[in-house]
């Protein structure tokens, strides 16, 4: 699973879990949720992968 199911509890949890994935496993996030990955790249102004 590319992202913890807990992320579906609320928009705030999705943002928190996706952000954690962005920094800890960016390749997985980019592979499974490329639009989310691109948004977080813009938000954080970082390219971890």
PDB file of N, CA, C, O and CB in Angstrom:
ATOM      1  N   UNK A   1       0.845  -1.187   0.000  1.00  0.00           N
ATOM      2  CA  UNK A   1       0.000   0.000   0.000  1.00  0.00           C
ATOM      3  C   UNK A   1       0.886   1.244   0.000  1.00  0.00           C
ATOM      4  O   UNK A   1       1.802   1.344   0.816  1.00  0.00           O
ATOM      5  CB  UNK A   1      -0.959   0.001   1.225  1.00  0.00           C
ATOM      6  N   UNK A   2       0.631   2.184  -0.894  1.00  0.00           N
ATOM      7  CA  UNK A   2       1.498   3.345  -1.012  1.00  0.00           C
ATOM      8  C   UNK A   2       1.362   4.348   0.126  1.00  0.00           C
ATOM      9  O   UNK A   2       2.300   5.097   0.402  1.00  0.00           O
ATOM     10  CB  UNK A   2       1.224   4.028  -2.293  1.00  0.00           C
ATOM     11  N   UNK A   3       0.209   4.373   0.792  1.00  0.00           N
ATOM     12  CA  UNK A   3       0.011   5.366   1.849  1.00  0.00           C
ATOM     13  C   UNK A   3      -0.850   4.736   2.949  1.00  0.00           C
ATOM     14  O   UNK A   3      -1.744   3.937   2.670  1.00  0.00           O
ATOM     15  CB  UNK A   3      -0.661   6.674   1.284  1.00  0.00           C
ATOM     16  N   UNK A   4      -0.575   5.098   4.169  1.00  0.00           N
ATOM     17  CA  UNK A   4      -1.278   4.551   5.326  1.00  0.00           C
ATOM     18  C   UNK A   4      -2.779   4.852   5.231  1.00  0.00           C
ATOM     19  O   UNK A   4      -3.158   5.995   4.975  1.00  0.00           O
ATOM     20  CB  UNK A   4      -0.693   5.129   6.636  1.00  0.00           C
ATOM     21  N   UNK A   5      -3.631   3.850   5.432  1.00  0.00           N
ATOM     22  CA  UNK A   5      -5.078   4.074   5.357  1.00  0.00           C
ATOM     23  C   UNK A   5      -5.585   5.131   6.351  1.00  0.00           C
ATOM     24  O   UNK A   5      -6.655   5.706   6.154  1.00  0.00           O
ATOM     25  CB  UNK A   5      -5.802   2.769   5.603  1.00  0.00           C
ATOM     26  N   UNK A   6      -4.831   5.378   7.392  1.00  0.00           N
ATOM     27  CA  UNK A   6      -5.198   6.408   8.364  1.00  0.00           C
ATOM     28  C   UNK A   6      -5.337   7.768   7.692  1.00  0.00           C
ATOM     29  O   UNK A   6      -6.026   8.648   8.207  1.00  0.00           O
ATOM     30  CB  UNK A   6      -4.158   6.480   9.486  1.00  0.00           C
ATOM     31  N   UNK A   7      -4.699   7.940   6.566  1.00  0.00           N
ATOM     32  CA  UNK A   7      -4.760   9.206   5.832  1.00  0.00           C
ATOM     33  C   UNK A   7      -6.180   9.534   5.384  1.00  0.00           C
ATOM     34  O   UNK A   7      -6.490  10.693   5.108  1.00  0.00           O
ATOM     35  CB  UNK A   7      -3.836   9.156   4.622  1.00  0.00           C
ATOM     36  N   UNK A   8      -7.034   8.539   5.309  1.00  0.00           N
ATOM     37  CA  UNK A   8      -8.401   8.766   4.839  1.00  0.00           C
ATOM     38  C   UNK A   8      -9.340   9.265   5.929  1.00  0.00           C
ATOM     39  O   UNK A   8     -10.520   9.504   5.669  1.00  0.00           O
ATOM     40  CB  UNK A   8      -8.950   7.499   4.257  1.00  0.00           C
ATOM     41  N   UNK A   9      -8.828   9.426   7.147  1.00  0.00           N
ATOM     42  CA  UNK A   9      -9.661   9.883   8.266  1.00  0.00           C
ATOM     43  C   UNK A   9     -10.147  11.321   8.099  1.00  0.00           C
ATOM     44  O   UNK A   9     -11.271  11.645   8.482  1.00  0.00           O
ATOM     45  CB  UNK A   9      -8.890   9.762   9.560  1.00  0.00           C
ATOM     46  N   UNK A  10      -9.316  12.173   7.537  1.00  0.00           N
ATOM     47  CA  UNK A  10      -9.686  13.585   7.350  1.00  0.00           C
ATOM     48  C   UNK A  10      -8.675  14.238   6.409  1.00  0.00           C
ATOM     49  O   UNK A  10      -7.593  13.692   6.191  1.00  0.00           O
ATOM     50  CB  UNK A  10      -9.738  14.346   8.725  1.00  0.00           C
ATOM     51  N   UNK A  11      -9.010  15.384   5.856  1.00  0.00           N
ATOM     52  CA  UNK A  11      -8.052  16.086   4.993  1.00  0.00           C
ATOM     53  C   UNK A  11      -6.747  16.423   5.717  1.00  0.00           C
ATOM     54  O   UNK A  11      -5.672  16.352   5.123  1.00  0.00           O
ATOM     55  CB  UNK A  11      -8.679  17.363   4.457  1.00  0.00           C
ATOM     56  N   UNK A  12      -6.840  16.785   6.985  1.00  0.00           N
ATOM     57  CA  UNK A  12      -5.624  17.121   7.739  1.00  0.00           C
ATOM     58  C   UNK A  12      -4.734  15.895   7.896  1.00  0.00           C
ATOM     59  O   UNK A  12      -3.513  15.993   7.772  1.00  0.00           O
ATOM     60  CB  UNK A  12      -5.984  17.695   9.125  1.00  0.00           C
ATOM     61  N   UNK A  13      -5.338  14.742   8.167  1.00  0.00           N
ATOM     62  CA  UNK A  13      -4.545  13.517   8.291  1.00  0.00           C
ATOM     63  C   UNK A  13      -3.943  13.117   6.953  1.00  0.00           C
ATOM     64  O   UNK A  13      -2.810  12.639   6.901  1.00  0.00           O
ATOM     65  CB  UNK A  13      -5.404  12.376   8.840  1.00  0.00           C
ATOM     66  N   UNK A  14      -4.694  13.307   5.869  1.00  0.00           N
ATOM     67  CA  UNK A  14      -4.138  12.996   4.549  1.00  0.00           C
ATOM     68  C   UNK A  14      -2.907  13.843   4.290  1.00  0.00           C
ATOM     69  O   UNK A  14      -1.880  13.338   3.836  1.00  0.00           O
ATOM     70  CB  UNK A  14      -5.186  13.223   3.441  1.00  0.00           C
ATOM     71  N   UNK A  15      -3.010  15.127   4.577  1.00  0.00           N
ATOM     72  CA  UNK A  15      -1.869  16.022   4.372  1.00  0.00           C
ATOM     73  C   UNK A  15      -0.676  15.575   5.215  1.00  0.00           C
ATOM     74  O   UNK A  15       0.452  15.548   4.724  1.00  0.00           O
ATOM     75  CB  UNK A  15      -2.253  17.475   4.719  1.00  0.00           C
ATOM     76  N   UNK A  16      -0.915  15.226   6.475  1.00  0.00           N
ATOM     77  CA  UNK A  16       0.169  14.808   7.371  1.00  0.00           C
ATOM     78  C   UNK A  16       0.815  13.516   6.897  1.00  0.00           C
ATOM     79  O   UNK A  16       2.041  13.417   6.848  1.00  0.00           O
ATOM     80  CB  UNK A  16      -0.354  14.632   8.795  1.00  0.00           C
ATOM     81  N   UNK A  17       0.008  12.535   6.551  1.00  0.00           N
ATOM     82  CA  UNK A  17       0.541  11.237   6.119  1.00  0.00           C
ATOM     83  C   UNK A  17       1.241  11.369   4.762  1.00  0.00           C
ATOM     84  O   UNK A  17       2.305  10.785   4.555  1.00  0.00           O
ATOM     85  CB  UNK A  17      -0.595  10.185   6.037  1.00  0.00           C
ATOM     86  N   UNK A  18       0.656  12.124   3.852  1.00  0.00           N
ATOM     87  CA  UNK A  18       1.286  12.312   2.538  1.00  0.00           C
ATOM     88  C   UNK A  18       2.601  13.073   2.681  1.00  0.00           C
ATOM     89  O   UNK A  18       3.569  12.772   1.981  1.00  0.00           O
ATOM     90  CB  UNK A  18       0.333  13.066   1.580  1.00  0.00           C
ATOM     91  N   UNK A  19       2.646  14.047   3.570  1.00  0.00           N
ATOM     92  CA  UNK A  19       3.885  14.791   3.806  1.00  0.00           C
ATOM     93  C   UNK A  19       4.971  13.880   4.363  1.00  0.00           C
ATOM     94  O   UNK A  19       6.128  13.958   3.952  1.00  0.00           O
ATOM     95  CB  UNK A  19       3.636  15.960   4.768  1.00  0.00           C
ATOM     96  N   UNK A  20       4.597  13.024   5.291  1.00  0.00           N
ATOM     97  CA  UNK A  20       5.557  12.070   5.856  1.00  0.00           C
ATOM     98  C   UNK A  20       6.101  11.160   4.751  1.00  0.00           C
ATOM     99  O   UNK A  20       7.305  10.916   4.671  1.00  0.00           O
ATOM    100  CB  UNK A  20       4.894  11.222   6.981  1.00  0.00           C
ATOM    101  N   UNK A  21       5.207  10.670   3.913  1.00  0.00           N
ATOM    102  CA  UNK A  21       5.615   9.798   2.800  1.00  0.00           C
ATOM    103  C   UNK A  21       6.515  10.567   1.824  1.00  0.00           C
ATOM    104  O   UNK A  21       7.475  10.007   1.294  1.00  0.00           O
ATOM    105  CB  UNK A  21       4.365   9.239   2.057  1.00  0.00           C
ATOM    106  N   UNK A  22       6.214  11.816   1.593  1.00  0.00           N
ATOM    107  CA  UNK A  22       6.979  12.656   0.675  1.00  0.00           C
ATOM    108  C   UNK A  22       8.450  12.715   1.079  1.00  0.00           C
ATOM    109  O   UNK A  22       9.335  12.681   0.224  1.00  0.00           O
ATOM    110  CB  UNK A  22       6.389  14.069   0.630  1.00  0.00           C
ATOM    111  N   UNK A  23       8.704  12.801   2.379  1.00  0.00           N
ATOM    112  CA  UNK A  23      10.082  12.905   2.855  1.00  0.00           C
ATOM    113  C   UNK A  23      10.728  11.554   3.142  1.00  0.00           C
ATOM    114  O   UNK A  23      11.944  11.418   3.014  1.00  0.00           O
ATOM    115  CB  UNK A  23      10.123  13.745   4.093  1.00  0.00           C
ATOM    116  N   UNK A  24       9.945  10.562   3.525  1.00  0.00           N
ATOM    117  CA  UNK A  24      10.517   9.267   3.908  1.00  0.00           C
ATOM    118  C   UNK A  24      10.568   8.254   2.767  1.00  0.00           C
ATOM    119  O   UNK A  24      11.469   7.416   2.728  1.00  0.00           O
ATOM    120  CB  UNK A  24       9.727   8.688   5.041  1.00  0.00           C
ATOM    121  N   UNK A  25       9.627   8.319   1.850  1.00  0.00           N
ATOM    122  CA  UNK A  25       9.591   7.378   0.727  1.00  0.00           C
ATOM    123  C   UNK A  25       9.051   8.087  -0.516  1.00  0.00           C
ATOM    124  O   UNK A  25       7.996   7.722  -1.033  1.00  0.00           O
ATOM    125  CB  UNK A  25       8.716   6.132   1.071  1.00  0.00           C
ATOM    126  N   UNK A  26       9.775   9.096  -0.990  1.00  0.00           N
ATOM    127  CA  UNK A  26       9.266   9.896  -2.100  1.00  0.00           C
ATOM    128  C   UNK A  26       9.036   9.114  -3.393  1.00  0.00           C
ATOM    129  O   UNK A  26       8.103   9.419  -4.136  1.00  0.00           O
ATOM    130  CB  UNK A  26      10.210  11.007  -2.369  1.00  0.00           C
ATOM    131  N   UNK A  27       9.859   8.126  -3.669  1.00  0.00           N
ATOM    132  CA  UNK A  27       9.688   7.357  -4.907  1.00  0.00           C
ATOM    133  C   UNK A  27       8.357   6.608  -4.908  1.00  0.00           C
ATOM    134  O   UNK A  27       7.690   6.529  -5.940  1.00  0.00           O
ATOM    135  CB  UNK A  27      10.850   6.366  -5.087  1.00  0.00           C
ATOM    136  N   UNK A  28       7.976   6.068  -3.776  1.00  0.00           N
ATOM    137  CA  UNK A  28       6.713   5.342  -3.667  1.00  0.00           C
ATOM    138  C   UNK A  28       5.536   6.292  -3.854  1.00  0.00           C
ATOM    139  O   UNK A  28       4.586   5.980  -4.572  1.00  0.00           O
ATOM    140  CB  UNK A  28       6.614   4.628  -2.307  1.00  0.00           C
ATOM    141  N   UNK A  29       5.604   7.441  -3.212  1.00  0.00           N
ATOM    142  CA  UNK A  29       4.527   8.415  -3.352  1.00  0.00           C
ATOM    143  C   UNK A  29       4.423   8.872  -4.806  1.00  0.00           C
ATOM    144  O   UNK A  29       3.324   8.958  -5.354  1.00  0.00           O
ATOM    145  CB  UNK A  29       4.761   9.626  -2.418  1.00  0.00           C
ATOM    146  N   UNK A  30       5.542   9.159  -5.418  1.00  0.00           N
ATOM    147  CA  UNK A  30       5.535   9.625  -6.809  1.00  0.00           C
ATOM    148  C   UNK A  30       4.985   8.555  -7.754  1.00  0.00           C
ATOM    149  O   UNK A  30       4.288   8.874  -8.718  1.00  0.00           O
ATOM    150  CB  UNK A  30       6.951  10.027  -7.243  1.00  0.00           C
ATOM    151  N   UNK A  31       5.293   7.308  -7.484  1.00  0.00           N
ATOM    152  CA  UNK A  31       4.815   6.219  -8.337  1.00  0.00           C
ATOM    153  C   UNK A  31       3.302   6.028  -8.221  1.00  0.00           C
ATOM    154  O   UNK A  31       2.617   5.867  -9.230  1.00  0.00           O
ATOM    155  CB  UNK A  31       5.530   4.919  -7.979  1.00  0.00           C
ATOM    156  N   UNK A  32       2.782   6.044  -6.991  1.00  0.00           N
ATOM    157  CA  UNK A  32       1.380   5.717  -6.763  1.00  0.00           C
ATOM    158  C   UNK A  32       0.441   6.921  -6.767  1.00  0.00           C
ATOM    159  O   UNK A  32      -0.725   6.797  -7.139  1.00  0.00           O
ATOM    160  CB  UNK A  32       1.251   5.008  -5.468  1.00  0.00           C
ATOM    161  N   UNK A  33       0.940   8.077  -6.358  1.00  0.00           N
ATOM    162  CA  UNK A  33       0.111   9.287  -6.302  1.00  0.00           C
ATOM    163  C   UNK A  33       0.893  10.469  -6.893  1.00  0.00           C
ATOM    164  O   UNK A  33       1.260  11.393  -6.168  1.00  0.00           O
ATOM    165  CB  UNK A  33      -0.328   9.595  -4.828  1.00  0.00           C
ATOM    166  N   UNK A  34       1.145  10.440  -8.193  1.00  0.00           N
ATOM    167  CA  UNK A  34       2.003  11.457  -8.799  1.00  0.00           C
ATOM    168  C   UNK A  34       1.463  12.882  -8.660  1.00  0.00           C
ATOM    169  O   UNK A  34       2.247  13.821  -8.520  1.00  0.00           O
ATOM    170  CB  UNK A  34       2.197  11.143 -10.250  1.00  0.00           C
ATOM    171  N   UNK A  35       0.154  13.058  -8.696  1.00  0.00           N
ATOM    172  CA  UNK A  35      -0.396  14.407  -8.556  1.00  0.00           C
ATOM    173  C   UNK A  35      -0.156  14.959  -7.149  1.00  0.00           C
ATOM    174  O   UNK A  35       0.159  16.137  -6.978  1.00  0.00           O
ATOM    175  CB  UNK A  35      -1.900  14.404  -8.871  1.00  0.00           C
ATOM    176  N   UNK A  36      -0.309  14.102  -6.160  1.00  0.00           N
ATOM    177  CA  UNK A  36      -0.047  14.519  -4.776  1.00  0.00           C
ATOM    178  C   UNK A  36       1.433  14.844  -4.621  1.00  0.00           C
ATOM    179  O   UNK A  36       1.794  15.843  -4.001  1.00  0.00           O
ATOM    180  CB  UNK A  36      -0.476  13.411  -3.764  1.00  0.00           C
ATOM    181  N   UNK A  37       2.284  14.000  -5.185  1.00  0.00           N
ATOM    182  CA  UNK A  37       3.726  14.247  -5.123  1.00  0.00           C
ATOM    183  C   UNK A  37       4.066  15.610  -5.709  1.00  0.00           C
ATOM    184  O   UNK A  37       4.824  16.367  -5.104  1.00  0.00           O
ATOM    185  CB  UNK A  37       4.495  13.146  -5.867  1.00  0.00           C
ATOM    186  N   UNK A  38       3.520  15.935  -6.875  1.00  0.00           N
ATOM    187  CA  UNK A  38       3.806  17.225  -7.526  1.00  0.00           C
ATOM    188  C   UNK A  38       3.308  18.401  -6.680  1.00  0.00           C
ATOM    189  O   UNK A  38       3.983  19.426  -6.575  1.00  0.00           O
ATOM    190  CB  UNK A  38       3.156  17.273  -8.924  1.00  0.00           C
ATOM    191  N   UNK A  39       2.141  18.250  -6.088  1.00  0.00           N
ATOM    192  CA  UNK A  39       1.621  19.320  -5.237  1.00  0.00           C
ATOM    193  C   UNK A  39       2.521  19.550  -4.023  1.00  0.00           C
ATOM    194  O   UNK A  39       2.780  20.691  -3.641  1.00  0.00           O
ATOM    195  CB  UNK A  39       0.196  18.991  -4.779  1.00  0.00           C
ATOM    196  N   UNK A  40       2.991  18.465  -3.425  1.00  0.00           N
ATOM    197  CA  UNK A  40       3.865  18.603  -2.259  1.00  0.00           C
ATOM    198  C   UNK A  40       5.229  19.165  -2.660  1.00  0.00           C
ATOM    199  O   UNK A  40       5.839  19.903  -1.886  1.00  0.00           O
ATOM    200  CB  UNK A  40       4.038  17.247  -1.556  1.00  0.00           C
ATOM    201  N   UNK A  41       5.711  18.831  -3.845  1.00  0.00           N
ATOM    202  CA  UNK A  41       6.949  19.439  -4.354  1.00  0.00           C
ATOM    203  C   UNK A  41       6.810  20.959  -4.405  1.00  0.00           C
ATOM    204  O   UNK A  41       7.711  21.692  -3.998  1.00  0.00           O
ATOM    205  CB  UNK A  41       7.294  18.885  -5.763  1.00  0.00           C
ATOM    206  N   UNK A  42       5.686  21.409  -4.901  1.00  0.00           N
ATOM    207  CA  UNK A  42       5.452  22.848  -4.996  1.00  0.00           C
ATOM    208  C   UNK A  42       5.272  23.462  -3.609  1.00  0.00           C
ATOM    209  O   UNK A  42       5.804  24.536  -3.329  1.00  0.00           O
ATOM    210  CB  UNK A  42       4.220  23.134  -5.867  1.00  0.00           C
ATOM    211  N   UNK A  43       4.532  22.788  -2.752  1.00  0.00           N
ATOM    212  CA  UNK A  43       4.261  23.314  -1.419  1.00  0.00           C
ATOM    213  C   UNK A  43       5.541  23.460  -0.602  1.00  0.00           C
ATOM    214  O   UNK A  43       5.788  24.506  -0.002  1.00  0.00           O
ATOM    215  CB  UNK A  43       3.279  22.410  -0.688  1.00  0.00           C
ATOM    216  N   UNK A  44       6.357  22.397  -0.585  1.00  0.00           N
ATOM    217  CA  UNK A  44       7.589  22.417   0.212  1.00  0.00           C
ATOM    218  C   UNK A  44       8.784  23.010  -0.527  1.00  0.00           C
ATOM    219  O   UNK A  44       9.819  23.293   0.077  1.00  0.00           O
ATOM    220  CB  UNK A  44       7.927  21.022   0.652  1.00  0.00           C
ATOM    221  N   UNK A  45       8.635  23.196  -1.848  1.00  0.00           N
ATOM    222  CA  UNK A  45       9.733  23.698  -2.680  1.00  0.00           C
ATOM    223  C   UNK A  45      10.974  22.824  -2.553  1.00  0.00           C
ATOM    224  O   UNK A  45      12.100  23.305  -2.429  1.00  0.00           O
ATOM    225  CB  UNK A  45      10.072  25.139  -2.300  1.00  0.00           C
ATOM    226  N   UNK A  46      10.719  21.522  -2.590  1.00  0.00           N
ATOM    227  CA  UNK A  46      11.804  20.543  -2.474  1.00  0.00           C
ATOM    228  C   UNK A  46      11.538  19.419  -3.471  1.00  0.00           C
ATOM    229  O   UNK A  46      10.407  19.185  -3.897  1.00  0.00           O
ATOM    230  CB  UNK A  46      11.919  19.982  -1.006  1.00  0.00           C
ATOM    231  N   UNK A  47      12.614  18.739  -3.824  1.00  0.00           N
ATOM    232  CA  UNK A  47      12.553  17.618  -4.757  1.00  0.00           C
ATOM    233  C   UNK A  47      13.319  16.442  -4.143  1.00  0.00           C
ATOM    234  O   UNK A  47      14.468  16.190  -4.507  1.00  0.00           O
ATOM    235  CB  UNK A  47      13.144  18.011  -6.161  1.00  0.00           C
ATOM    236  N   UNK A  48      12.682  15.723  -3.209  1.00  0.00           N
ATOM    237  CA  UNK A  48      13.414  14.672  -2.499  1.00  0.00           C
ATOM    238  C   UNK A  48      13.750  13.453  -3.353  1.00  0.00           C
ATOM    239  O   UNK A  48      14.578  12.633  -2.957  1.00  0.00           O
ATOM    240  CB  UNK A  48      12.621  14.230  -1.319  1.00  0.00           C
ATOM    241  N   UNK A  49      13.112  13.322  -4.531  1.00  0.00           N
ATOM    242  CA  UNK A  49      13.399  12.150  -5.369  1.00  0.00           C
ATOM    243  C   UNK A  49      13.937  12.605  -6.691  1.00  0.00           C
ATOM    244  O   UNK A  49      14.244  11.779  -7.550  1.00  0.00           O
ATOM    245  CB  UNK A  49      12.145  11.281  -5.575  1.00  0.00           C
TER     246      UNK A  49
END
